[in-house]
Amino acid sequence: MLRAIDILACTVWLSLFYPFGLADRPTGRQLISGYVGKAAFNGMPWGLRAAAVLDWCAVRLGDGPDHCLRAYLFWKRLEIEP
């Protein structure tokens, strides 16, 4: 259930910004955690701030620290764009 919410959140997020050239094209397979983790990994200020919020939420829901970074590295390792 949480994964579906994650995918929906990323699709909505990207759909809002894609028409203006501010985000990647939504695929419906991307996780917001992985997308934000990629931005944080690349040092983007908005990604670092968003990752802090998502990581805080993930810890409260029972996941470990650095949720977004781990999500990005997992999908990158599989060579699937998050």
DSSP file (Angstrom, degrees, kcal/mol; ACC not computed):
  #  RESIDUE AA STRUCTURE BP1 BP2  ACC     N-H-->O    O-->H-N    N-H-->O    O-->H-N    TCO  KAPPA ALPHA  PHI   PSI    X-CA   Y-CA   Z-CA
    1    1 A M     >        0   0    0      0, 0.0     4,-1.9     0, 0.0     5,-0.2   0.000 360.0 360.0 360.0 -43.3    0.0    0.0    0.0
    2    2 A L  H  >  +     0   0    0      1,-0.2     4,-2.3     2,-0.2     5,-0.1   0.861 360.0  54.8 -65.6 -33.8    2.8    2.4    0.9
    3    3 A R  H  > S+     0   0    0      2,-0.2     4,-2.5     1,-0.2    -1,-0.2   0.897 106.6  50.8 -66.4 -38.4    4.6    1.7   -2.4
    4    4 A A  H  > S+     0   0    0      2,-0.2     4,-2.5     1,-0.2    -2,-0.2   0.900 111.1  48.1 -64.3 -40.3    1.4    2.6   -4.3
    5    5 A I  H  X S+     0   0    0     -4,-1.9     4,-2.7     2,-0.2    -2,-0.2   0.893 110.7  52.5 -65.1 -39.2    1.2    5.9   -2.4
    6    6 A D  H  X S+     0   0    0     -4,-2.3     4,-1.9     2,-0.2    26,-1.0   0.922 111.8  44.7 -61.8 -46.6    4.8    6.5   -3.2
    7    7 A I  H  X S+     0   0    0     -4,-2.5     4,-2.5     2,-0.2    -2,-0.2   0.910 113.8  50.0 -66.0 -43.1    4.3    5.9   -6.9
    8    8 A L  H  X S+     0   0    0     -4,-2.5     4,-2.6     1,-0.2     5,-0.2   0.921 109.4  51.6 -61.4 -44.2    1.2    8.1   -7.0
    9    9 A A  H  X S+     0   0    0     -4,-2.7     4,-2.6     1,-0.2    -1,-0.2   0.906 111.6  47.0 -60.2 -42.2    3.0   10.9   -5.1
   10   10 A C  H  X S+     0   0    0     -4,-1.9     4,-2.9    20,-0.3     5,-0.3   0.911 111.4  50.8 -68.1 -41.6    5.8   10.9   -7.6
   11   11 A T  H  X S+     0   0    0     -4,-2.5     4,-2.3    19,-0.2    -2,-0.2   0.924 113.7  44.6 -62.4 -44.1    3.5   10.8  -10.6
   12   12 A V  H  X S+     0   0    0     -4,-2.6     4,-1.7     2,-0.2    -2,-0.2   0.940 114.1  50.3 -64.3 -46.7    1.5   13.8   -9.3
   13   13 A W  H  X S+     0   0    0     -4,-2.6     4,-1.2    -5,-0.2     3,-0.3   0.939 115.2  41.9 -56.1 -51.3    4.7   15.6   -8.4
   14   14 A L  H  X S+     0   0    0     -4,-2.9     4,-2.9     1,-0.2    -1,-0.2   0.862 109.7  58.4 -68.5 -35.5    6.3   15.1  -11.8
   15   15 A S  H  < S+     0   0    0     -4,-2.3    -1,-0.2    -5,-0.3    -2,-0.2   0.827 104.9  51.8 -63.6 -31.6    3.0   15.8  -13.7
   16   16 A L  H  < S+     0   0    0     -4,-1.7    -1,-0.2    -3,-0.3    -2,-0.2   0.871 121.7  29.1 -71.5 -36.6    2.8   19.3  -12.1
   17   17 A F  H ><>S+     0   0    0     -4,-1.2     5,-2.2    -5,-0.2     3,-1.0   0.683 100.8  78.7-101.4 -21.4    6.3   20.3  -13.0
   18   18 A Y  G ><5S+     0   0    0     -4,-2.9     3,-2.3     1,-0.2     5,-0.2   0.898  87.1  59.3 -58.5 -44.8    7.0   18.4  -16.3
   19   19 A P  G 3 5S+     0   0    0      0, 0.0    -1,-0.2     0, 0.0    -2,-0.1   0.761 108.2  47.6 -58.7 -22.2    5.0   20.7  -18.6
   20   20 A F  G < 5S-     0   0    0     -3,-1.0    -2,-0.2    -4,-0.1    -3,-0.1   0.338 118.0-110.7 -98.9   5.7    7.2   23.6  -17.5
   21   21 A G  T < 5S+     0   0    0     -3,-2.3    -3,-0.2    -4,-0.2    -4,-0.1   0.697  87.4 117.0  74.8  19.5   10.5   21.7  -18.0
   22   22 A L  S   <S+     0   0    0     -5,-2.2     2,-0.3    -8,-0.1    -4,-0.2   0.419  72.9  27.3-100.3   1.3   11.2   21.5  -14.3
   23   23 A A  S    S-     0   0    0     -6,-0.4    -2,-0.1    -5,-0.2    -9,-0.0  -0.968  87.5 -87.4-153.5 165.0   11.0   17.7  -13.9
   24   24 A D        -     0   0    0     -2,-0.3    -6,-0.1     1,-0.1    -7,-0.1  -0.290  58.5 -85.4 -69.6 161.3   11.5   14.5  -15.7
   25   25 A R        -     0   0    0      1,-0.1    -1,-0.1    -7,-0.1     2,-0.1  -0.531  49.7-114.4 -68.9 130.1    8.7   12.9  -17.7
   26   26 A P        -     0   0    0      0, 0.0    -1,-0.1     0, 0.0   -15,-0.1  -0.433  32.6-179.9 -68.5 138.6    6.5   10.8  -15.4
   27   27 A T        -     0   0    0     -2,-0.1   -16,-0.0    -3,-0.0    -2,-0.0   0.580  40.2-122.8-110.6 -16.8    6.5    7.1  -16.1
   28   28 A G  S    S+     0   0    0    -21,-0.1   -17,-0.1     2,-0.0   -21,-0.1   0.501 100.7  77.7  82.6   2.7    4.2    5.8  -13.5
   29   29 A R        +     0   0    0     52,-0.1     2,-0.2     2,-0.1   -22,-0.1   0.422  67.6 104.6-118.3  -4.9    6.9    3.5  -12.2
   30   30 A Q        -     0   0    0    -23,-0.2     2,-0.4   -22,-0.0   -20,-0.3  -0.544  61.3-139.6 -84.9 143.8    9.0    6.0  -10.3
   31   31 A L     >  -     0   0    0     51,-1.2     4,-2.5    -2,-0.2     5,-0.2  -0.832  12.1-136.6 -97.7 138.2    9.0    6.2   -6.5
   32   32 A I  H  > S+     0   0    0    -26,-1.0     4,-2.7    -2,-0.4     5,-0.3   0.868 106.9  57.1 -60.9 -34.5    9.0    9.7   -4.9
   33   33 A S  H  > S+     0   0    0      1,-0.2     4,-2.4     2,-0.2    39,-0.3   0.929 110.1  42.4 -62.0 -45.7   11.6    8.4   -2.5
   34   34 A G  H  > S+     0   0    0      2,-0.2     4,-2.2    37,-0.2    -2,-0.2   0.880 114.6  50.5 -69.0 -38.4   14.0    7.4   -5.3
   35   35 A Y  H  X S+     0   0    0     -4,-2.5     4,-1.8    47,-0.4    -2,-0.2   0.925 115.4  42.1 -65.7 -44.8   13.4   10.5   -7.3
   36   36 A V  H  X S+     0   0    0     -4,-2.7     4,-2.8    -5,-0.2    15,-0.2   0.886 112.4  55.5 -68.2 -38.9   14.1   12.7   -4.2
   37   37 A G  H  X S+     0   0    0     -4,-2.4     4,-2.6    -5,-0.3    -2,-0.2   0.875 106.4  50.9 -60.8 -37.8   17.0   10.5   -3.3
   38   38 A K  H  X S+     0   0    0     -4,-2.2     4,-1.8     2,-0.2    -1,-0.2   0.917 111.2  47.8 -64.9 -43.4   18.5   11.1   -6.7
   39   39 A A  H  <>S+     0   0    0     -4,-1.8     5,-2.6     2,-0.2     9,-0.2   0.911 114.1  46.6 -64.0 -42.2   18.1   14.8   -6.3
   40   40 A A  H ><5S+     0   0    0     -4,-2.8     3,-1.6     7,-0.4    -2,-0.2   0.910 109.9  53.8 -65.8 -41.7   19.7   14.7   -2.8
   41   41 A F  H 3<5S+     0   0    0     -4,-2.6    -1,-0.2     1,-0.3    -2,-0.2   0.854 108.6  50.2 -59.8 -35.8   22.5   12.5   -4.1
   42   42 A N  T 3<5S-     0   0    0     -4,-1.8    -1,-0.3    -5,-0.1    -2,-0.2   0.386 119.7-113.0 -85.4   3.7   23.2   15.1   -6.8
   43   43 A G  T < 5 +     0   0    0     -3,-1.6    -3,-0.2     1,-0.2    -2,-0.1   0.655  56.7 161.6  79.2  16.9   23.3   17.8   -4.2
   44   44 A M     >< -     0   0    0     -5,-2.6     4,-2.2    -6,-0.2     3,-0.3  -0.570  39.7-136.7 -72.3 128.8   20.2   19.7   -5.3
   45   45 A P  H  > S+     0   0    0      0, 0.0     4,-2.0     0, 0.0     5,-0.2   0.876 103.3  49.4 -56.2 -42.2   19.0   21.9   -2.4
   46   46 A W  H  > S+     0   0    0      1,-0.2     4,-2.7     2,-0.2     5,-0.2   0.874 110.5  52.4 -66.0 -34.0   15.3   21.0   -2.9
   47   47 A G  H  > S+     0   0    0     -3,-0.3     4,-2.5    -8,-0.2    -7,-0.4   0.888 107.7  50.4 -67.3 -39.4   16.2   17.3   -2.9
   48   48 A L  H  X S+     0   0    0     -4,-2.2     4,-1.6    -9,-0.2    -2,-0.2   0.904 114.5  44.1 -64.6 -41.3   18.2   17.6    0.3
   49   49 A R  H  X S+     0   0    0     -4,-2.0     4,-1.7    -5,-0.2    -2,-0.2   0.925 115.6  46.7 -69.7 -44.7   15.2   19.4    2.1
   50   50 A A  H  X S+     0   0    0     -4,-2.7     4,-2.9     1,-0.2     5,-0.2   0.888 110.5  53.7 -65.5 -38.2   12.6   17.0    0.7
   51   51 A A  H  X S+     0   0    0     -4,-2.5     4,-3.1     1,-0.2     5,-0.3   0.890 105.0  54.6 -63.3 -39.0   14.7   14.0    1.6
   52   52 A A  H  X S+     0   0    0     -4,-1.6     4,-1.8     2,-0.2    -1,-0.2   0.916 112.2  43.5 -60.7 -42.4   15.0   15.2    5.2
   53   53 A V  H  X S+     0   0    0     -4,-1.7     4,-2.2     2,-0.2    -2,-0.2   0.943 116.8  45.0 -68.4 -48.0   11.2   15.4    5.4
   54   54 A L  H  X S+     0   0    0     -4,-2.9     4,-2.8     1,-0.2    -2,-0.2   0.899 112.8  51.6 -64.8 -39.7   10.6   12.0    3.7
   55   55 A D  H  X S+     0   0    0     -4,-3.1     4,-2.3    -5,-0.2    -1,-0.2   0.903 108.7  51.4 -62.3 -40.6   13.3   10.3    5.7
   56   56 A W  H  X S+     0   0    0     -4,-1.8     4,-1.8    -5,-0.3    -2,-0.2   0.930 112.5  45.9 -61.2 -45.7   11.7   11.6    8.9
   57   57 A C  H  X S+     0   0    0     -4,-2.2     4,-1.3     1,-0.2    -2,-0.2   0.913 111.3  52.4 -63.4 -42.6    8.3   10.3    7.9
   58   58 A A  H  <>S+     0   0    0     -4,-2.8     5,-2.9     1,-0.2     3,-0.2   0.889 107.6  51.1 -63.1 -40.0    9.8    6.9    6.8
   59   59 A V  H ><5S+     0   0    0     -4,-2.3     3,-1.4     1,-0.2    -1,-0.2   0.906 108.5  52.2 -63.3 -40.9   11.5    6.5   10.2
   60   60 A R  H 3<5S+     0   0    0     -4,-1.8    -1,-0.2     1,-0.3    -2,-0.2   0.777 108.1  52.3 -66.3 -25.4    8.2    7.2   11.9
   61   61 A L  T 3<5S-     0   0    0     -4,-1.3    -1,-0.3    -3,-0.2    -2,-0.2   0.369 131.4 -91.3 -92.6   4.3    6.6    4.5    9.8
   62   62 A G  T < 5S+     0   0    0     -3,-1.4    -3,-0.2     1,-0.3    -2,-0.1   0.463  85.3 123.2 106.9   1.7    9.3    1.9   10.7
   63   63 A D      < -     0   0    0     -5,-2.9    -1,-0.3    -6,-0.2     3,-0.1  -0.430  60.6-104.6 -88.7 170.0   12.0    2.3    8.1
   64   64 A G        -     0   0    0      1,-0.2     3,-0.4    -2,-0.1    -1,-0.1  -0.232  46.8 -73.3 -85.3 178.6   15.6    3.0    8.8
   65   65 A P  S    S+     0   0    0      0, 0.0    -1,-0.2     0, 0.0     5,-0.1  -0.225 111.5  33.0 -68.3 163.0   17.5    6.3    8.3
   66   66 A D     >  +     0   0    0     -3,-0.1     4,-2.6   -15,-0.1     5,-0.2   0.863  68.8 162.0  58.6  41.1   18.4    7.6    4.8
   67   67 A H  H  > S+     0   0    0     -3,-0.4     4,-2.2     1,-0.2     5,-0.2   0.910  70.5  47.1 -55.7 -48.0   15.3    6.1    3.2
   68   68 A C  H  > S+     0   0    0    -17,-0.3     4,-2.5     2,-0.2   -31,-0.2   0.915 112.8  47.8 -66.2 -44.2   15.5    8.3    0.1
   69   69 A L  H  > S+     0   0    0      1,-0.2     4,-2.7     2,-0.2     5,-0.2   0.918 112.8  49.1 -62.9 -43.4   19.2    7.7   -0.6
   70   70 A R  H  X S+     0   0    0     -4,-2.6     4,-2.1     2,-0.2    -1,-0.2   0.884 110.5  51.2 -64.1 -37.8   18.7    3.9   -0.1
   71   71 A A  H  X S+     0   0    0     -4,-2.2     4,-2.2    -5,-0.2     5,-0.2   0.931 112.2  46.6 -64.0 -45.4   15.7    3.9   -2.5
   72   72 A Y  H  X S+     0   0    0     -4,-2.5     4,-2.6   -39,-0.3     5,-0.2   0.943 113.7  47.1 -62.0 -48.5   17.8    5.7   -5.1
   73   73 A L  H  X S+     0   0    0     -4,-2.7     4,-2.2     1,-0.2    -1,-0.2   0.851 110.0  54.5 -64.6 -34.1   20.8    3.5   -4.8
   74   74 A F  H  X S+     0   0    0     -4,-2.1     4,-1.4    -5,-0.2    -1,-0.2   0.956 113.6  40.0 -63.0 -50.5   18.6    0.4   -4.9
   75   75 A W  H  <>S+     0   0    0     -4,-2.2     5,-2.7     1,-0.2     4,-0.3   0.851 114.3  53.5 -70.1 -33.3   17.0    1.3   -8.2
   76   76 A K  H ><5S+     0   0    0     -4,-2.6     3,-1.3    -5,-0.2    -1,-0.2   0.903 105.8  54.1 -65.7 -39.8   20.3    2.6   -9.6
   77   77 A R  H 3<5S+     0   0    0     -4,-2.2    -1,-0.2     1,-0.3    -2,-0.2   0.852 109.4  47.3 -61.8 -34.9   21.9   -0.7   -8.8
   78   78 A L  T 3<5S-     0   0    0     -4,-1.4    -1,-0.3     2,-0.2    -2,-0.2   0.478 113.7-122.8 -83.2  -2.0   19.2   -2.5  -10.7
   79   79 A E  T < 5 +     0   0    0     -3,-1.3     2,-0.5    -4,-0.3    -3,-0.2   0.843  70.0 132.4  59.0  36.9   19.8    0.0  -13.6
   80   80 A I      < -     0   0    0     -5,-2.7    -1,-0.2    -6,-0.1    -2,-0.2  -0.982  63.2-120.3-115.5 125.3   16.1    1.0  -13.4
   81   81 A E              0   0    0     -2,-0.5   -46,-0.1     1,-0.2   -52,-0.1  -0.489 360.0 360.0 -67.4 123.7   15.5    4.8  -13.3
   82   82 A P              0   0    0      0, 0.0   -51,-1.2     0, 0.0   -47,-0.4   0.512 360.0 360.0 -71.5 360.0   13.6    5.6  -10.0
